[in-house]
Amino acid sequence: MRSPSILLLCMMTLSGNADASGQAPAGLAGLRWEHRVILIFAHEPAASIALSNLHEFAAELQDRDIAWFLLGDGSLRSNYDGELDDKLREQLMGHFFTPAPAGTEVILIGKDGTLKKRSPDLDLEELFGLIDQMPMRREEMRRKADDPD
């Protein structure tokens, strides 16, 4: 039988590596299985350009169940209208953007809560292409085609 201290050490090691699995922080847990998430860190003027692009592609984002979060210059903007933790910005910065990037950084998180892509720019058409190849999205598109209402 293993000693309790070895078992405890193994458990601490596994829990310490939870972030390495690509799982999103607790502040995004309520979005899991309901939304894909795009996180964008950008300084001005890139943040304003990203915001403009996000608004331009609002219908495509909604069709793909995407909640986006734009972080930069001390702010957090989003298209998500549900309740979010007051400390979400700090959680996202600590989990995904530490140290703070010098330029723009974009992260795609799937509905399963895992990190799918990290990129130095916001190319929504590329992200849509990636999402549309995912098995869950393909099933969503199949269901929509079968149910024209």
C-alpha positions, 0 to 999 in steps of 0.5 A: 500500500502506498503511503498517504504522503505519496498519494497526497503528492500525486493528487497535488501534482495532478491538480496543479496541472489542471491549467495545463489541460487547456481548461478555461477558468471558473469564470467561464464555466457557465458558458461551457457546452453553450458557447464557444469563446473568443478572447481578444487581448489588444491595445488601442487602436487594435482594440477598436478595430477588433470591436468593429470587426466583431460587430460587423460579423455579429450574425455569424458569431451568433450563428456559431454560439460565440461569446467574445470578450475583448480585454485591453487597457484595463477594460473588458467588453463582451457580447455576452449578456448573461451574468459574469463574475466581477473578477472575470477580467483578472481571471482571464488575464491571469489564466491566458494573458500573463504576462500581458502581451505586447500586441494583440493575442486571440484565443478560441475556446471550444464549447467543451471548455478547451483551448482550440487556437491561439493567434496573434491576430483576429481573423474571424473568417479563419476562426469560422473555418476552424469552428465549422470543421469541429464535430460539434459544429458539424452536427449543429449545421446538420440539425439546422439543415434538417429543421428549416424552421 
